[in-house]
Amino acid sequence: MARTSSINDRTLAIIMGGGAGSRLYPLTKDRSKPAVPLAGKYRIVDIPISNCINSGLRRIYVLTQFNSVSLHRHIQATYKFDQFTRSFVEILAAQQTPTDSGWYQGTADAVRQNLADFLSGNYEYFVILSGDQLYRMDYRDVLDQHIATKSDITIATLPVGRRDASAFGIMHTDADRKIVQFEEKPKDPALLDSLRIPPALLKEMGQEEDAELFQASMGIYVFSREALIEALNNDHVDFGKHIIPEAIKKFRVTAYIFQGYWEDIGTIRSFFDANLALTDLLPPFSFFDGRAPIFTHMRFLPGSKINGATVKQAIVGDGCIISDAHIERAVIGIRSIIQAGSTIKNSVVMGADYYEGIRPARDGEPPMGIGENCTVDHAIIDKNVRIGNGVVITPEGKPDNADGPAEAWQDGSMRPRWYIRDGIIIIPKGAVIADGTWI
């Protein structure tokens, strides 16, 4: 398909970054979902923003609402274009206006509340994206198909098997990829049979014609200008649940079938698994793609220092100091300090926002990082955690979901120092774990 830069000039990207992220709690206790650290040095929001930049889309709004301070700080420190371009990554936080005094009630409501700002530019196409997914996509391909098929709305879909289909909104298309039916999380076997991707389209996709695949919505939409205005001329609050099912009846809505890696990392289990998958010899998603890099905040940290440690199948971020420890299938985040004799396996250690000298240990606190002779297995250690010597952290023998006992924190609050979600033990941001503790 022909591609021109003028399409990019007429396209606005909108990233949804305002959800409470309850399924990622306690990682979202003090930050929004898109601000959660990822892969040792990034934030989740870096994925859609980088996809936009690599696609030539450099006019980007991020809609925020919940626990947004760290997200705002990260975006403002990271994404700066020179003053001689019209490029921008700007934040639109929920606000009271003369016409609306409420919080965003859903994805569609968030776009509706900011629609006047979006329409003030000379944009003909609007790319609406989620802020909590891991994938690499060139949005120009979606835009090219959208224009070539004269669509009002294009929805990116992912082929999934029968077992996964009941967890998604499933689209059914005709031979021209026009969406003719949408079912939210279908579970009836007969209904699922009717939604299978037809053999002709499977062949066109390069799949076996008898493959049992279904088109799942990825929550990625392209709207033409007039279609967006008309689709939001109501009180519906969510795109997936309300706007799209109604739009199929009135507009030309087509599917763009994406066959690359894509993962919704909105739950503790999916977030944990996606991070550890990055340590595989051939990971399903690679940050080592120089043609479409993932951008993030430049911190100017020194290279990590490894003092006799054994490191197998691991990602180690910048500025770490790892002594004679054993690291295996783990993601070690920036500024992590891991002392001698400790074992970190099947875990995500997010690191720290600062070194010990910036905020020294108070009376009775261990130093920043993980102390000597500790064992950490199947765990997520959030940022700025202080773990003493001889600590054991493992979910073994515990329920899949549980909260630790409420304890007094330095700020005077009473809350747990550990949680278990989906069989993963989580040490929340800023927690202090005393010497010899067994969790």
C-alpha positions in Angstrom: 0.0 0.0 0.0 1.2 3.5 -0.7 2.4 5.5 2.3 2.9 9.2 2.6 4.1 11.4 5.4 0.9 13.5 5.0 -1.1 10.7 6.7 1.1 11.1 9.8 0.6 14.8 9.8 -3.2 14.3 9.8 -3.2 11.7 12.6 -3.4 12.1 16.3 -2.5 9.4 18.8 -4.5 9.1 22.1 -3.1 6.8 24.8 -5.4 5.8 27.6 -3.4 6.0 30.9 -6.0 6.8 33.5 -7.2 3.4 34.9 -6.9 2.5 38.6 -5.1 -0.7 37.7 -6.7 -2.7 40.5 -5.6 -6.0 39.0 -2.0 -4.9 39.3 -2.3 -3.9 42.9 -0.1 -3.4 45.0 2.2 -2.3 42.1 -0.4 0.4 41.5 -0.8 1.6 45.0 1.3 4.7 44.4 1.4 4.8 40.6 -0.9 4.4 37.7 -0.7 1.2 35.5 1.2 2.8 32.7 3.9 4.0 35.1 4.7 0.5 36.5 8.4 -0.4 35.8 9.0 -2.9 33.0 12.0 -5.0 31.8 14.5 -3.5 34.3 14.6 0.1 33.0 11.4 1.0 31.2 7.8 2.0 32.1 4.8 0.3 30.5 3.7 3.6 28.9 7.0 3.6 26.9 5.6 0.8 24.7 2.7 2.6 23.0 4.6 5.9 22.9 7.6 4.3 21.3 5.3 2.5 18.8 3.8 5.9 17.9 7.3 7.5 17.4 8.6 4.6 15.4 5.4 4.8 13.2 6.0 8.5 12.5 3.1 9.6 14.7 4.6 12.4 16.8 1.4 14.1 18.0 0.5 12.2 21.1 -1.9 12.8 24.0 -1.8 10.7 27.1 -5.0 10.8 29.2 -4.4 10.4 32.9 -6.4 10.3 36.0 -5.4 7.9 38.8 -2.1 8.1 40.8 -0.6 10.1 37.9 2.3 12.0 39.5 5.0 9.5 38.6 3.6 9.0 35.1 3.5 12.7 34.5 7.1 13.1 35.8 8.3 10.2 33.6 6.7 11.6 30.4 7.8 15.1 31.0 11.4 14.0 31.6 11.5 11.6 28.7 9.7 12.8 25.6 10.9 16.2 24.5 11.0 17.3 20.9 12.8 20.3 19.6 10.9 23.6 19.4 11.1 23.7 15.6 8.7 20.8 15.1 5.0 20.4 15.7 5.7 17.1 17.5 4.5 16.6 21.1 3.7 14.1 23.8 1.3 15.9 26.1 -0.7 14.9 29.2 -4.4 15.6 29.5 -5.4 15.0 33.1 -9.0 14.6 34.2 -10.3 18.1 35.1 -13.4 19.9 35.9 -14.9 22.0 33.1 -18.0 24.1 32.7 -19.7 21.2 30.9 -18.3 18.3 33.0 -17.3 18.1 36.6 -16.7 14.3 36.9 -13.8 11.9 36.6 -13.4 9.8 33.5 -16.0 7.0 33.7 -14.4 4.9 31.0 -12.3 5.0 27.9 -14.9 6.5 25.7 -15.9 9.1 28.3 -12.2 10.1 28.6 -12.0 10.8 24.9 -15.4 12.5 24.9 -14.3 14.9 27.7 -11.3 15.9 25.7 -12.9 15.9 22.3 -12.8 19.7 21.9 -9.0 19.6 22.3 -8.6 16.7 19.8 -10.8 18.4 17.2 -9.1 21.7 17.4 -6.3 20.4 15.3 -6.5 19.6 11.6 -6.6 15.8 12.2 -8.5 13.4 10.0 -7.6 10.2 11.8 -7.4 9.3 15.5 -5.4 6.3 16.8 -6.7 5.2 20.2 -4.4 3.0 22.3 -4.2 1.2 25.6 -1.5 2.1 28.0 -0.9 -1.4 29.5 0.1 -3.8 26.6 3.4 -5.2 25.4 3.8 -5.4 21.7 5.5 -3.8 18.7 3.3 -2.5 15.9 3.7 -0.1 13.0 0.5 1.9 13.1 1.0 3.1 9.6 0.0 -0.3 8.4 -3.3 0.0 10.2 -3.8 3.5 8.8 -3.0 2.4 5.3 -5.6 -0.4 5.5 -8.1 2.0 7.1 -7.8 4.4 4.2 -7.6 1.8 1.4 -10.8 0.1 2.6 -12.6 3.4 3.1 -13.4 2.4 6.7 -14.9 4.7 9.3 -13.4 2.6 12.1 -10.6 0.0 12.1 -10.1 -2.3 15.0 -6.8 -4.2 15.5 -7.5 -7.9 16.2 -5.4 -10.8 17.3 -6.0 -14.4 16.3 -6.5 -16.5 19.4 -7.5 -20.1 20.1 -10.8 -21.4 21.5 -9.5 -21.6 25.1 -8.5 -17.9 25.1 -11.5 -16.6 23.1 -13.9 -16.5 26.0 -11.6 -13.8 27.7 -11.9 -11.3 24.9 -14.3 -9.4 22.8 -14.5 -11.5 19.6 -15.1 -10.0 16.1 -16.5 -11.9 13.1 -15.8 -10.5 9.7 -16.8 -11.1 6.1 -14.4 -11.8 3.2 -13.5 -8.1 3.0 -12.6 -8.0 6.8 -15.7 -5.9 7.5 -16.9 -6.7 11.0 -20.4 -8.0 11.0 -20.7 -9.3 14.5 -19.2 -8.6 17.9 -19.6 -10.8 21.0 -18.1 -9.9 24.4 -16.4 -12.8 26.1 -18.5 -15.5 24.4 -18.7 -18.9 26.2 -21.4 -20.8 24.4 -19.7 -23.5 22.2 -22.2 -23.0 19.4 -21.8 -19.3 19.4 -18.0 -19.7 19.3 -18.3 -22.0 16.3 -20.1 -19.3 14.4 -17.3 -16.8 15.2 -14.4 -18.8 13.8 -12.2 -17.1 11.2 -13.4 -18.5 7.9 -11.0 -20.7 5.8 -10.5 -18.2 3.0 -9.3 -15.5 5.5 -7.1 -18.0 7.3 -5.4 -18.9 4.1 -4.9 -15.2 3.3 -3.3 -14.9 6.8 -0.9 -17.8 6.1 -2.6 -20.1 8.5 -3.9 -23.6 8.0 -7.5 -23.4 6.6 -8.9 -25.7 9.3 -7.2 -23.8 12.2 -9.6 -23.0 15.0 -8.9 -19.3 15.5 -10.9 -16.3 16.5 -10.4 -12.5 16.1 -9.9 -11.0 19.5 -10.1 -7.2 19.9 -6.8 -5.7 21.0 -8.3 -2.4 22.2 -6.5 -0.6 19.4 -8.8 1.6 17.3 -8.5 4.0 14.3 -11.4 6.4 13.9 -12.0 8.8 11.0 -12.9 12.3 12.2 -16.6 12.3 11.5 -17.0 8.7 12.8 -15.4 9.6 16.1 -17.7 12.7 16.6 -20.8 10.7 15.8 -19.8 7.6 17.8 -19.3 9.7 20.9 -22.6 11.7 20.5 -24.2 9.8 23.4 -23.6 8.8 27.1 -21.7 5.5 26.5 -18.6 5.3 28.7 -16.5 2.5 27.2 -15.3 1.7 23.7 -15.1 -2.1 24.0 -18.4 -2.6 25.8 -20.6 0.2 24.3 -19.2 2.2 21.4 -17.9 -0.6 19.2 -21.0 -2.8 19.4 -23.2 0.2 18.4 -20.8 1.4 15.7 -20.9 -1.9 13.9 -24.5 -1.3 13.2 -24.0 2.2 11.7 -20.5 2.5 10.3 -18.1 0.6 8.1 -16.0 -1.1 10.7 -13.1 -3.3 9.6 -10.5 -5.5 11.3 -6.8 -5.2 11.0 -5.4 -8.6 11.8 -2.2 -8.5 13.8 -0.1 -11.7 14.0 2.9 -10.6 16.1 3.5 -10.9 19.8 1.0 -9.1 22.0 0.4 -9.4 25.7 -2.1 -7.6 28.0 0.1 -7.0 31.1 -2.8 -5.7 33.3 -2.6 -8.5 35.9 0.1 -9.6 38.3 0.5 -13.0 36.6 0.6 -11.7 33.1 3.0 -8.9 34.1 5.3 -11.4 35.9 5.3 -13.9 33.1 5.9 -11.2 30.4 8.9 -9.9 32.3 10.5 -13.3 32.8 9.8 -14.3 29.2 12.2 -11.5 28.3 15.0 -13.5 29.8 14.5 -16.4 27.4 17.2 -17.2 24.9 14.8 -16.2 22.1 12.2 -14.0 23.9 8.8 -13.6 22.3 9.3 -9.8 22.5 12.7 -8.3 22.0 14.0 -4.9 23.2 17.0 -5.5 20.9 15.4 -4.2 17.7 17.4 -1.3 16.5 14.8 -0.6 13.7 12.0 0.1 16.2 13.6 0.9 19.6 11.7 1.3 22.8 12.5 4.7 24.3 12.6 5.7 28.0 14.1 8.2 30.4 17.9 8.7 30.0 19.3 8.5 33.6 23.0 8.6 32.8 23.7 5.7 35.2 27.0 3.9 35.3 27.3 0.4 33.8 26.4 -2.4 36.3 29.1 -3.9 38.4 29.2 -7.7 38.9 31.5 -8.9 41.7 31.9 -12.6 41.3 28.2 -13.3 40.9 26.7 -16.2 38.9 24.2 -14.9 36.4 22.1 -17.2 34.2 19.3 -16.1 31.9 18.8 -12.7 33.4 18.3 -9.0 32.4 20.4 -6.6 34.5 19.5 -2.9 34.3 22.0 0.1 34.6 23.7 1.1 37.7 23.5 -2.1 39.7 26.0 -3.6 42.1 25.8 -7.4 42.4 28.2 -9.1 44.7 28.8 -12.9 45.0 25.2 -13.8 44.5 23.3 -16.3 42.3 20.9 -14.8 39.7 18.8 -17.1 37.6 15.8 -16.3 35.3 15.3 -12.9 36.8 14.9 -9.2 35.8 17.1 -6.9 37.9 16.1 -3.3 37.7 18.1 -0.1 37.7 20.3 0.7 40.8 19.7 -2.7 42.4 22.1 -3.7 45.2 22.3 -7.5 45.8 24.8 -8.7 48.5 26.9 -11.8 48.6 25.3 -15.3 49.2 21.9 -14.3 48.0 19.9 -16.3 45.5 17.3 -14.5 43.2 15.4 -17.0 41.0 12.2 -16.6 38.9 11.8 -13.0 40.2 11.5 -9.4 39.1 13.5 -6.9 41.2 12.6 -3.4 40.2 15.6 -1.7 41.7 15.5 1.8 43.2 14.9 5.5 42.4 18.1 6.5 44.2 21.2 5.2 45.9 21.7 4.8 49.6 23.5 8.2 50.0 20.4 10.1 48.8 18.2 8.7 51.7 20.4 6.9 54.2 19.0 4.1 56.3 17.2 5.2 59.5 17.7 3.6 62.9 17.3 -0.2 62.6 16.8 -0.2 58.8 18.9 -2.4 56.6 20.7 -0.7 53.6 18.9 -0.2 50.3 18.6 -3.4 48.2 18.8 -7.1 49.1 21.1 -8.2 51.9 23.4 -11.1 52.4 22.4 -14.8 52.2 18.8 -14.1 51.1 16.5 -16.3 49.0 14.0 -14.7 46.7 11.9 -17.0 44.5 8.7 -16.3 42.4 8.5 -12.7 43.7 8.2 -9.1 42.6 10.3 -6.8 44.6 9.1 -3.2 44.0 11.3 -0.2 44.1 13.2 1.3 47.1 12.9 -1.9 49.2 15.3 -2.6 52.0 15.7 -6.3 52.7 18.0 -7.4 55.6 20.3 -10.4 55.8 19.1 -14.0 55.8 15.6 -13.1 54.5 13.6 -15.8 52.7 10.8 -14.7 50.3 8.8 -17.4 48.6 5.1 -18.2 48.0 5.8 -21.9 48.6 3.2 -23.4 50.9 1.0 -20.3 50.8 -2.4 -19.6 49.1 -2.4 -18.1 45.6 -3.9 -14.8 47.0 -3.3 -13.4 50.4 -2.2 -10.3 52.3 0.4 -10.2 55.0 -0.4 -8.9 58.5 -0.8 -5.1 58.8 2.4 -3.6 60.2 3.5 -0.1 61.1 5.4 1.7 58.3 7.8 4.7 58.7 5.0 7.1 57.5 2.8 6.0 60.4 0.4 3.9 58.3 -0.6 0.3 59.1 -0.5 -2.0 56.0 1.0 -5.3 54.9 4.7 -5.6 54.0 3.9 -8.4 51.5 1.1 -9.6 49.3 0.4 -12.7 47.2 -1.4 -12.4 43.9 -1.8 -15.2 41.4 0.8 -17.2 43.3 3.4 -14.4 43.1 4.7 -12.8 46.3 5.0 -9.0 46.1 7.0 -6.8 48.3 5.5 -3.3 47.9 7.4 -0.1 47.2 9.5 1.2 50.0 9.0 -1.8 52.3 11.6 -2.6 55.0 12.1 -6.3 55.7 14.1 -7.0 58.9 17.1 -9.5 59.2 16.0 -13.1 59.3 12.4 -12.6 58.2 10.8 -15.6 56.5 7.9 -14.6 54.2 
